[in-house]
């Protein structure tokens, strides 16, 4: 199973107020409507009536349908000519018990068949005008879209999984775009993308009586805009099997994963898969790409992110030039050439290292990203107290083959695991650090003894603790000042092993 869990852009310059508000509104609407949506029955009734009208008209073309029903029949024939040909086939198997009863009459009378058609048309009209169902009032319907349904359908969801999946994707895409476009632009974009998605769905499925609901069309628009604005941004996925249990994470750039997702949606839309509005996803995504590229062309971000003239801090001209080279000219090599001397002068400029990583990612230079940039970002994240961001950078570092962090950065990671009482992780990282720098850095002694202490006192594994105390004792690095602590640790390990080996009740 594959699931997106985040991306590499986890810091923003403004609070994502609109994104968070949209998520909250969707959750509240769901809580107030889920019970009624689950109890709505007209969907099944109206679908059955529609199918019976189509079957009756296909088998007996001379029957007269009401104007509304005839419009539905004409739309169906135009949108699905193969389906109409299949319905008209005389050797086709009956669809349901109603059609079986219809075919049992060897000599059907046209007046009786017309009565059936009239009754079905009456039911069709009644069900369309029914105002008791929340779905029929506020969901989007291709056969009779109402002006308000273009907006209201975006806030209805059919179940918890539907809601959670949509809200997670809204958060992943929304807060990044809100950061660069501002709250008012991203709100308007989100709502209009939903309108575009519904319109495309209606165009591709005219006459459909199945209600469409959910925020996925609007979110598909945000995904399209992400492709236009952040094509090289890596989306982090988790991949896992249940049996046997396996799990790992990896990153894929937006310019790969987004078009693949679009192709899958087009495929299922053409296959006519029921239950999912694939064409709404396609329409919303295309809208997002087009508008995202248009925003880029007119340099909208520079308009909505005008610098406050009262600000006392101004970004370095070299950094701004590097940003222009990457974002405006799409020149990662030029960006890197400008950034390297800038970072040599200002090694603690987080924004510079983040921009350098984006440029390296654009070029696919994962070696430089691993050896040069990510260790610096990890160091700076720890220095500013952002341990969560530091651990995400570490995951990214290891996912592209990184194994040997700088000793000072590595021991900071160990101490954070210890602070959070993640004893297994802390002991493992201390041990790896001690072994990696065993003969080259005195920090290895501290790491080996810290790992041994955790194995002994927190994890009740005296054998592992003894092995690491022995490694510290045999270290080629001078350690007379800690020899007493090592000896005491070995005594405690021996006592714990002896206690564990005593028979029960002795």
Beta strands, then each sheet from edge to edge (+ up, - down):
strand 1: 2-7
strand 2: 234-241
strand 3: 246-253
sheet 1: 1+ 2- 3+
end
